[in-house]
Amino acid sequence: MKNYHNEKRLSKRIKNNKKIIKNIIISNNLKILLSQLPDEIQKLILKKRLYIMKIDRNNIVINELNYINEDFKKINGKFNNNSTFNGKGILYHNITKELIFSGEFKNGTYFNGQGTIFKNNQEIFNGEIKRGKIFNGTGKLYHENGVLKYIGDFRYGIYDTLEGIEYYENGSKKYSGGFNNGLYSGLDSIEYHENGNTKYIGDFYKGVYNGLISKLYYENGNIKYEGSFRCGLYCGLDCIEYYENGNIKYTGDIHKGKYNGLDSKLYYENGNLKYDGAFEDDMYDDINAIEYYDNGKIKYKGDIYEDQYDGEGILYYKSGVLKYEGNFDKNKFDGLGREYYENGNLKYKGEYFKGLNNGVGIIYDKQQNIKYIGRLFNNCYNIFDYYNNKLISSETKKKFDCKFGCKF
């Protein structure tokens, strides 16, 4: 013994071991008093509530819930042999009188069978225990505040059952369903919000939503999504997504969490239709698609590529009046087109390039009088100009010093 209780050697081993709380291996099935240990180790035992489990030839094993030392812990119960403590009994702290364990013992340790583990006099586990640890079989686990945390089967100390229930600290249900290796797993499981409302109904796989015919809910109880999940993401045909106020947000196909598919519809939160057409990776992508303003009026009809107007299309003012008809390139007027004032009168007809008047065209004022006819470059006049219905040469136009302003 004296070779293994040198204070310096033991202290050095303690300092070099970062996993102090769970298993400190320091130095044979001999009982020793707490006072026989070095001061530093005594402090650790008292402070961290570490208890001596056993002493073998080379090591003292100190563990949080193990060996009984007469000066530190005490067992009450009926045993076949009081020196070996076999049978049912109660283990408590001899000084603080705190309950530690109630159940079956074997050779001084809580071994196989049913038992209850306590912490701060609060029940934290009730079920089958092996070698002082939560093990296999059905049991109950509790939060530190004494509220039930889990009821179901364990396998090697881990949740593993076809039907188990997990609870929040406030006592409300958190989950009801199967567990596999500690993770939510199984068919027809139910997950709950902390306020008690249902969060999810459907299948789980390795802790994530995975399966057909699933439903996801907001905390207020309104449905958020109905459809299929794959690896935790929305994924399937004919899915429906909702706003928190209960209005539909999207109907159509979803792939890997993104809107993908034909004949899809996207809605504003007020319930009005926002988009009618195909999606690709969450982007508008279709020919003959229709986009709407939040007031229900049509905003755009035509070709859209990667969320941008691209191809032939018609654009409207929010009032519903025609704004532009012609070709688009990446959301800009490009090619031949006609642009209108909000009063419905024609503003310009001709050629565009990157959103500007470029090429041959005619510009009108709001009363439909021709302001300019001829070539334009980046919205500026070029060669000919009409002013008050009179043809003017480019030289004469300079005298007006761009009276209309070079840009429209």
Beta strands, then each sheet from edge to edge (+ up, - down):
strand 1: 23-25
strand 2: 51-55
strand 3: 60-63
strand 4: 73-79
strand 5: 87-93
strand 6: 99-106
strand 7: 109-119
strand 8: 122-130
strand 9: 133-142
strand 10: 148-155
strand 11: 158-159
strand 12: 161-167
strand 13: 173-180
strand 14: 183-184
strand 15: 186-192
strand 16: 198-205
strand 17: 208-209
strand 18: 211-217
strand 19: 223-230
strand 20: 233-234
strand 21: 236-242
strand 22: 248-255
strand 23: 258-259
strand 24: 261-267
strand 25: 273-280
strand 26: 283-284
strand 27: 286-292
strand 28: 298-305
strand 29: 308-316
strand 30: 322-329
strand 31: 332-340
strand 32: 346-353
strand 33: 356-364
strand 34: 370-377
strand 35: 380-382
strand 36: 385-387
strand 37: 390-392
sheet 1: 1+ 3- 2+
sheet 2: 4+ 5- 6+ 7- 8+ 9- 10+ 11-
sheet 3: 4+ 5- 6+ 7- 8+ 9- 10+ 12- 13+ 14-
sheet 4: 4+ 5- 6+ 7- 8+ 9- 10+ 12- 13+ 15- 16+ 17-
sheet 5: 4+ 5- 6+ 7- 8+ 9- 10+ 12- 13+ 15- 16+ 18- 19+ 20-
sheet 6: 4+ 5- 6+ 7- 8+ 9- 10+ 12- 13+ 15- 16+ 18- 19+ 21- 22+ 23-
sheet 7: 4+ 5- 6+ 7- 8+ 9- 10+ 12- 13+ 15- 16+ 18- 19+ 21- 22+ 24- 25+ 26-
sheet 8: 4+ 5- 6+ 7- 8+ 9- 10+ 12- 13+ 15- 16+ 18- 19+ 21- 22+ 24- 25+ 27- 28+ 29- 30+ 31- 32+ 33- 34+ 35-
sheet 9: 36+ 37-
end
